[in-house]
Amino acid sequence: MTTNLSSALTQFLLVTEPFIVPALFEEYVNKSNIDVVDEWTLSLAMGTDLATKMETHYKTFIVRPSISNLLTF
């Protein structure tokens, strides 16, 4: 059970949506002709910044201790 919960929780936490990380999206909203509403359109709007911005986000948003703490509930 823990493995399945851990896997599901990890997948959920890796989804980038405006209501989860608004600051990541705000930089790109209304800055181009792309309507930034989800991870796909965010990635299109980020263009060449995509790899750097998303790598930084994933390294700092949820870290291993955070997941461990959530699994104790």
Biopython code that builds the backbone (N, CA, C, O; Angstrom):
import numpy as np
from Bio.PDB.StructureBuilder import StructureBuilder

atoms = [
    (1, "MET", "N", (0.822, -1.205, 0.000)),
    (1, "MET", "CA", (0.000, 0.000, 0.000)),
    (1, "MET", "C", (0.859, 1.259, 0.000)),
    (1, "MET", "O", (0.568, 2.208, -0.729)),
    (2, "THR", "N", (1.896, 1.275, 0.798)),
    (2, "THR", "CA", (2.746, 2.463, 0.878)),
    (2, "THR", "C", (3.382, 2.769, -0.470)),
    (2, "THR", "O", (3.478, 3.932, -0.861)),
    (3, "THR", "N", (3.817, 1.735, -1.180)),
    (3, "THR", "CA", (4.433, 1.960, -2.485)),
    (3, "THR", "C", (3.437, 2.577, -3.450)),
    (3, "THR", "O", (3.775, 3.518, -4.168)),
    (4, "ASN", "N", (2.200, 2.054, -3.479)),
    (4, "ASN", "CA", (1.185, 2.616, -4.364)),
    (4, "ASN", "C", (0.840, 4.047, -3.975)),
    (4, "ASN", "O", (0.692, 4.908, -4.842)),
    (5, "LEU", "N", (0.712, 4.301, -2.693)),
    (5, "LEU", "CA", (0.411, 5.649, -2.223)),
    (5, "LEU", "C", (1.561, 6.585, -2.556)),
    (5, "LEU", "O", (1.344, 7.705, -3.019)),
    (6, "SER", "N", (2.767, 6.131, -2.324)),
    (6, "SER", "CA", (3.947, 6.941, -2.617)),
    (6, "SER", "C", (4.013, 7.273, -4.100)),
    (6, "SER", "O", (4.298, 8.411, -4.473)),
    (7, "SER", "N", (3.752, 6.289, -4.941)),
    (7, "SER", "CA", (3.786, 6.499, -6.383)),
    (7, "SER", "C", (2.706, 7.484, -6.817)),
    (7, "SER", "O", (2.974, 8.397, -7.597)),
    (8, "ALA", "N", (1.499, 7.303, -6.320)),
    (8, "ALA", "CA", (0.397, 8.200, -6.680)),
    (8, "ALA", "C", (0.658, 9.617, -6.186)),
    (8, "ALA", "O", (0.420, 10.588, -6.904)),
    (9, "LEU", "N", (1.146, 9.725, -4.966)),
    (9, "LEU", "CA", (1.437, 11.030, -4.393)),
    (9, "LEU", "C", (2.535, 11.725, -5.182)),
    (9, "LEU", "O", (2.436, 12.918, -5.469)),
    (10, "THR", "N", (3.574, 10.991, -5.533)),
    (10, "THR", "CA", (4.672, 11.566, -6.300)),
    (10, "THR", "C", (4.189, 12.046, -7.656)),
    (10, "THR", "O", (4.563, 13.134, -8.094)),
    (11, "GLN", "N", (3.356, 11.245, -8.334)),
    (11, "GLN", "CA", (2.833, 11.664, -9.634)),
    (11, "GLN", "C", (1.983, 12.918, -9.501)),
    (11, "GLN", "O", (2.083, 13.823, -10.330)),
    (12, "PHE", "N", (1.156, 12.985, -8.478)),
    (12, "PHE", "CA", (0.320, 14.161, -8.269)),
    (12, "PHE", "C", (1.176, 15.397, -8.018)),
    (12, "PHE", "O", (0.884, 16.473, -8.542)),
    (13, "LEU", "N", (2.223, 15.250, -7.227)),
    (13, "LEU", "CA", (3.051, 16.394, -6.877)),
    (13, "LEU", "C", (3.885, 16.893, -8.051)),
    (13, "LEU", "O", (4.340, 18.037, -8.052)),
    (14, "LEU", "N", (4.084, 16.042, -9.041)),
    (14, "LEU", "CA", (4.876, 16.453, -10.194)),
    (14, "LEU", "C", (4.039, 17.135, -11.270)),
    (14, "LEU", "O", (4.584, 17.637, -12.253)),
    (15, "VAL", "N", (2.741, 17.155, -11.094)),
    (15, "VAL", "CA", (1.876, 17.850, -12.035)),
    (15, "VAL", "C", (1.944, 19.337, -11.725)),
    (15, "VAL", "O", (1.808, 19.756, -10.576)),
    (16, "THR", "N", (2.155, 20.110, -12.754)),
    (16, "THR", "CA", (2.244, 21.554, -12.592)),
    (16, "THR", "C", (0.958, 22.184, -13.101)),
    (16, "THR", "O", (0.663, 22.126, -14.294)),
    (17, "GLU", "N", (0.202, 22.778, -12.209)),
    (17, "GLU", "CA", (-1.046, 23.450, -12.561)),
    (17, "GLU", "C", (-1.063, 24.834, -11.919)),
    (17, "GLU", "O", (-0.402, 25.043, -10.902)),
    (18, "PRO", "N", (-1.799, 25.778, -12.488)),
    (18, "PRO", "CA", (-1.799, 27.148, -11.964)),
    (18, "PRO", "C", (-2.231, 27.259, -10.503)),
    (18, "PRO", "O", (-1.748, 28.134, -9.784)),
    (19, "PHE", "N", (-3.130, 26.389, -10.057)),
    (19, "PHE", "CA", (-3.581, 26.474, -8.670)),
    (19, "PHE", "C", (-2.576, 25.857, -7.697)),
    (19, "PHE", "O", (-2.668, 26.083, -6.490)),
    (20, "ILE", "N", (-1.625, 25.086, -8.205)),
    (20, "ILE", "CA", (-0.595, 24.476, -7.351)),
    (20, "ILE", "C", (0.605, 25.403, -7.225)),
    (20, "ILE", "O", (1.108, 25.616, -6.122)),
    (21, "VAL", "N", (1.062, 25.948, -8.324)),
    (21, "VAL", "CA", (2.219, 26.862, -8.320)),
    (21, "VAL", "C", (1.925, 28.107, -9.161)),
    (21, "VAL", "O", (2.460, 28.248, -10.261)),
    (22, "PRO", "N", (1.092, 28.997, -8.662)),
    (22, "PRO", "CA", (0.716, 30.175, -9.453)),
    (22, "PRO", "C", (1.912, 31.035, -9.868)),
    (22, "PRO", "O", (1.908, 31.603, -10.960)),
    (23, "ALA", "N", (2.913, 31.136, -9.032)),
    (23, "ALA", "CA", (4.066, 31.990, -9.357)),
    (23, "ALA", "C", (4.788, 31.520, -10.613)),
    (23, "ALA", "O", (5.309, 32.333, -11.377)),
    (24, "LEU", "N", (4.818, 30.233, -10.822)),
    (24, "LEU", "CA", (5.473, 29.691, -12.007)),
    (24, "LEU", "C", (4.725, 30.109, -13.272)),
    (24, "LEU", "O", (5.343, 30.356, -14.307)),
    (25, "PHE", "N", (3.419, 30.189, -13.192)),
    (25, "PHE", "CA", (2.584, 30.545, -14.334)),
    (25, "PHE", "C", (2.509, 32.049, -14.564)),
    (25, "PHE", "O", (2.475, 32.500, -15.709)),
    (26, "GLU", "N", (2.483, 32.822, -13.494)),
    (26, "GLU", "CA", (2.251, 34.271, -13.597)),
    (26, "GLU", "C", (3.238, 34.969, -14.520)),
    (26, "GLU", "O", (2.887, 35.942, -15.188)),
    (27, "GLU", "N", (4.453, 34.483, -14.560)),
    (27, "GLU", "CA", (5.480, 35.087, -15.403)),
    (27, "GLU", "C", (5.117, 35.011, -16.899)),
    (27, "GLU", "O", (5.587, 35.818, -17.701)),
    (28, "TYR", "N", (4.280, 34.036, -17.256)),
    (28, "TYR", "CA", (3.982, 33.799, -18.670)),
    (28, "TYR", "C", (2.550, 34.126, -19.079)),
    (28, "TYR", "O", (2.232, 34.104, -20.268)),
    (29, "VAL", "N", (1.691, 34.425, -18.126)),
    (29, "VAL", "CA", (0.297, 34.753, -18.448)),
    (29, "VAL", "C", (0.234, 36.131, -19.106)),
    (29, "VAL", "O", (0.829, 37.091, -18.618)),
    (30, "ASN", "N", (-0.486, 36.216, -20.207)),
    (30, "ASN", "CA", (-0.665, 37.464, -20.966)),
    (30, "ASN", "C", (0.632, 38.062, -21.494)),
    (30, "ASN", "O", (0.716, 39.272, -21.708)),
    (31, "LYS", "N", (1.631, 37.236, -21.703)),
    (31, "LYS", "CA", (2.913, 37.721, -22.227)),
    (31, "LYS", "C", (3.100, 37.347, -23.694)),
    (31, "LYS", "O", (4.041, 37.808, -24.340)),
    (32, "SER", "N", (2.203, 36.507, -24.221)),
    (32, "SER", "CA", (2.297, 36.099, -25.619)),
    (32, "SER", "C", (0.898, 35.764, -26.114)),
    (32, "SER", "O", (-0.092, 35.984, -25.417)),
    (33, "ASN", "N", (0.834, 35.234, -27.314)),
    (33, "ASN", "CA", (-0.469, 34.839, -27.855)),
    (33, "ASN", "C", (-0.916, 33.468, -27.343)),
    (33, "ASN", "O", (-1.955, 32.963, -27.769)),
    (34, "ILE", "N", (-0.161, 32.868, -26.450)),
    (34, "ILE", "CA", (-0.491, 31.562, -25.879)),
    (34, "ILE", "C", (-1.293, 31.766, -24.598)),
    (34, "ILE", "O", (-0.855, 32.467, -23.686)),
    (35, "ASP", "N", (-2.457, 31.154, -24.538)),
    (35, "ASP", "CA", (-3.306, 31.216, -23.350)),
    (35, "ASP", "C", (-2.783, 30.176, -22.351)),
    (35, "ASP", "O", (-3.078, 28.987, -22.477)),
    (36, "VAL", "N", (-2.023, 30.619, -21.378)),
    (36, "VAL", "CA", (-1.357, 29.719, -20.430)),
    (36, "VAL", "C", (-2.356, 29.297, -19.350)),
    (36, "VAL", "O", (-2.691, 30.071, -18.454)),
    (37, "VAL", "N", (-2.823, 28.042, -19.460)),
    (37, "VAL", "CA", (-3.849, 27.537, -18.549)),
    (37, "VAL", "C", (-3.488, 26.204, -17.896)),
    (37, "VAL", "O", (-4.167, 25.772, -16.965)),
    (38, "ASP", "N", (-2.422, 25.544, -18.373)),
    (38, "ASP", "CA", (-2.027, 24.242, -17.828)),
    (38, "ASP", "C", (-0.546, 24.014, -18.128)),
    (38, "ASP", "O", (0.126, 24.878, -18.692)),
    (39, "GLU", "N", (-0.052, 22.840, -17.743)),
    (39, "GLU", "CA", (1.381, 22.562, -17.911)),
    (39, "GLU", "C", (1.792, 22.572, -19.379)),
    (39, "GLU", "O", (2.880, 23.042, -19.710)),
    (40, "TRP", "N", (0.947, 22.066, -20.253)),
    (40, "TRP", "CA", (1.278, 22.013, -21.677)),
    (40, "TRP", "C", (1.423, 23.417, -22.256)),
    (40, "TRP", "O", (2.416, 23.720, -22.917)),
    (41, "THR", "N", (0.440, 24.265, -22.009)),
    (41, "THR", "CA", (0.524, 25.619, -22.561)),
    (41, "THR", "C", (1.623, 26.428, -21.865)),
    (41, "THR", "O", (2.227, 27.306, -22.482)),
    (42, "LEU", "N", (1.881, 26.144, -20.608)),
    (42, "LEU", "CA", (3.006, 26.792, -19.922)),
    (42, "LEU", "C", (4.313, 26.423, -20.609)),
    (42, "LEU", "O", (5.161, 27.283, -20.848)),
    (43, "SER", "N", (4.470, 25.150, -20.923)),
    (43, "SER", "CA", (5.709, 24.714, -21.573)),
    (43, "SER", "C", (5.869, 25.372, -22.942)),
    (43, "SER", "O", (6.985, 25.712, -23.334)),
    (44, "LEU", "N", (4.781, 25.555, -23.663)),
    (44, "LEU", "CA", (4.858, 26.255, -24.952)),
    (44, "LEU", "C", (5.276, 27.708, -24.758)),
    (44, "LEU", "O", (6.107, 28.229, -25.502)),
    (45, "ALA", "N", (4.694, 28.355, -23.757)),
    (45, "ALA", "CA", (5.011, 29.765, -23.493)),
    (45, "ALA", "C", (6.443, 29.940, -22.988)),
    (45, "ALA", "O", (7.079, 30.955, -23.271)),
    (46, "MET", "N", (6.947, 28.972, -22.251)),
    (46, "MET", "CA", (8.315, 29.063, -21.725)),
    (46, "MET", "C", (9.349, 28.987, -22.837)),
    (46, "MET", "O", (10.418, 29.587, -22.730)),
    (47, "GLY", "N", (9.050, 28.270, -23.882)),
    (47, "GLY", "CA", (9.983, 28.165, -25.004)),
    (47, "GLY", "C", (11.345, 27.651, -24.571)),
    (47, "GLY", "O", (11.450, 26.576, -23.979)),
    (48, "THR", "N", (12.384, 28.416, -24.865)),
    (48, "THR", "CA", (13.744, 27.973, -24.558)),
    (48, "THR", "C", (14.061, 27.991, -23.065)),
    (48, "THR", "O", (15.070, 27.427, -22.644)),
    (49, "ASP", "N", (13.213, 28.631, -22.262)),
    (49, "ASP", "CA", (13.401, 28.638, -20.803)),
    (49, "ASP", "C", (12.870, 27.366, -20.143)),
    (49, "ASP", "O", (13.108, 27.142, -18.956)),
    (50, "LEU", "N", (12.158, 26.538, -20.896)),
    (50, "LEU", "CA", (11.456, 25.398, -20.324)),
    (50, "LEU", "C", (12.349, 24.499, -19.475)),
    (50, "LEU", "O", (12.041, 24.265, -18.307)),
    (51, "ALA", "N", (13.424, 24.002, -20.021)),
    (51, "ALA", "CA", (14.264, 23.045, -19.298)),
    (51, "ALA", "C", (14.805, 23.638, -18.002)),
    (51, "ALA", "O", (14.731, 23.005, -16.949)),
    (52, "THR", "N", (15.340, 24.832, -18.077)),
    (52, "THR", "CA", (15.933, 25.470, -16.901)),
    (52, "THR", "C", (14.881, 25.764, -15.829)),
    (52, "THR", "O", (15.084, 25.451, -14.656)),
    (53, "LYS", "N", (13.768, 26.360, -16.231)),
    (53, "LYS", "CA", (12.724, 26.724, -15.267)),
    (53, "LYS", "C", (12.101, 25.498, -14.602)),
    (53, "LYS", "O", (11.897, 25.483, -13.388)),
    (54, "MET", "N", (11.798, 24.471, -15.397)),
    (54, "MET", "CA", (11.152, 23.289, -14.831)),
    (54, "MET", "C", (12.123, 22.487, -13.971)),
    (54, "MET", "O", (11.723, 21.921, -12.954)),
    (55, "GLU", "N", (13.379, 22.431, -14.361)),
    (55, "GLU", "CA", (14.370, 21.735, -13.535)),
    (55, "GLU", "C", (14.499, 22.424, -12.180)),
    (55, "GLU", "O", (14.539, 21.758, -11.146)),
    (56, "THR", "N", (14.562, 23.735, -12.183)),
    (56, "THR", "CA", (14.632, 24.487, -10.928)),
    (56, "THR", "C", (13.378, 24.255, -10.096)),
    (56, "THR", "O", (13.463, 24.049, -8.886)),
    (57, "HIS", "N", (12.221, 24.289, -10.738)),
    (57, "HIS", "CA", (10.961, 24.060, -10.030)),
    (57, "HIS", "C", (10.949, 22.689, -9.369)),
    (57, "HIS", "O", (10.634, 22.577, -8.184)),
    (58, "TYR", "N", (11.288, 21.647, -10.119)),
    (58, "TYR", "CA", (11.221, 20.292, -9.568)),
    (58, "TYR", "C", (12.278, 20.048, -8.487)),
    (58, "TYR", "O", (12.070, 19.219, -7.601)),
    (59, "LYS", "N", (13.402, 20.755, -8.549)),
    (59, "LYS", "CA", (14.428, 20.596, -7.518)),
    (59, "LYS", "C", (14.049, 21.278, -6.207)),
    (59, "LYS", "O", (14.555, 20.910, -5.147)),
    (60, "THR", "N", (13.164, 22.266, -6.275)),
    (60, "THR", "CA", (12.898, 23.065, -5.085)),
    (60, "THR", "C", (11.461, 23.002, -4.574)),
    (60, "THR", "O", (11.219, 23.325, -3.411)),
    (61, "PHE", "N", (10.513, 22.603, -5.394)),
    (61, "PHE", "CA", (9.106, 22.659, -4.995)),
    (61, "PHE", "C", (8.763, 21.602, -3.956)),
    (61, "PHE", "O", (8.302, 21.934, -2.863)),
    (62, "ILE", "N", (8.976, 20.365, -4.275)),
    (62, "ILE", "CA", (8.739, 19.263, -3.346)),
    (62, "ILE", "C", (10.028, 18.454, -3.270)),
    (62, "ILE", "O", (10.520, 17.945, -4.277)),
    (63, "VAL", "N", (10.554, 18.349, -2.081)),
    (63, "VAL", "CA", (11.782, 17.587, -1.895)),
    (63, "VAL", "C", (11.470, 16.305, -1.120)),
    (63, "VAL", "O", (10.410, 16.196, -0.506)),
    (64, "ARG", "N", (12.370, 15.357, -1.147)),
    (64, "ARG", "CA", (12.138, 14.037, -0.545)),
    (64, "ARG", "C", (11.600, 14.098, 0.890)),
    (64, "ARG", "O", (10.666, 13.357, 1.199)),
    (65, "PRO", "N", (12.131, 14.932, 1.774)),
    (65, "PRO", "CA", (11.566, 15.007, 3.127)),
    (65, "PRO", "C", (10.094, 15.427, 3.139)),
    (65, "PRO", "O", (9.335, 14.992, 4.006)),
    (66, "SER", "N", (9.690, 16.260, 2.194)),
    (66, "SER", "CA", (8.287, 16.672, 2.123)),
    (66, "SER", "C", (7.399, 15.476, 1.839)),
    (66, "SER", "O", (6.348, 15.325, 2.461)),
    (67, "ILE", "N", (7.802, 14.631, 0.919)),
    (67, "ILE", "CA", (7.021, 13.441, 0.570)),
    (67, "ILE", "C", (6.981, 12.489, 1.750)),
    (67, "ILE", "O", (5.929, 11.927, 2.054)),
    (68, "SER", "N", (8.101, 12.301, 2.414)),
    (68, "SER", "CA", (8.144, 11.431, 3.588)),
    (68, "SER", "C", (7.198, 11.931, 4.670)),
    (68, "SER", "O", (6.484, 11.143, 5.291)),
    (69, "ASN", "N", (7.194, 13.238, 4.894)),
    (69, "ASN", "CA", (6.301, 13.814, 5.894)),
    (69, "ASN", "C", (4.833, 13.599, 5.523)),
    (69, "ASN", "O", (4.016, 13.290, 6.391)),
    (70, "LEU", "N", (4.496, 13.757, 4.266)),
    (70, "LEU", "CA", (3.117, 13.547, 3.836)),
    (70, "LEU", "C", (2.679, 12.094, 4.000)),
    (70, "LEU", "O", (1.518, 11.823, 4.306)),
    (71, "LEU", "N", (3.595, 11.177, 3.801)),
    (71, "LEU", "CA", (3.243, 9.758, 3.919)),
    (71, "LEU", "C", (3.017, 9.314, 5.362)),
    (71, "LEU", "O", (2.484, 8.229, 5.596)),
    (72, "THR", "N", (3.412, 10.130, 6.321)),
    (72, "THR", "CA", (3.207, 9.756, 7.728)),
    (72, "THR", "C", (1.797, 10.050, 8.194)),
    (72, "THR", "O", (1.412, 9.610, 9.277)),
    (73, "PHE", "N", (1.009, 10.782, 7.413)),
    (73, "PHE", "CA", (-0.368, 11.108, 7.812)),
    (73, "PHE", "C", (-1.301, 9.958, 7.541)),
    (73, "PHE", "O", (-2.497, 10.056, 7.815)),
]
sb = StructureBuilder()
sb.init_structure("model")
sb.init_model(0)
sb.init_chain("A")
sb.init_seg("    ")
for serial, (resi, resn, name, xyz) in enumerate(atoms, 1):
    if name == "N":
        sb.init_residue(resn, " ", resi, " ")
    sb.init_atom(name, np.array(xyz, "f"), 0.0, 1.0, " ", f" {name:<3s}", serial, name[0])
structure = sb.get_structure()
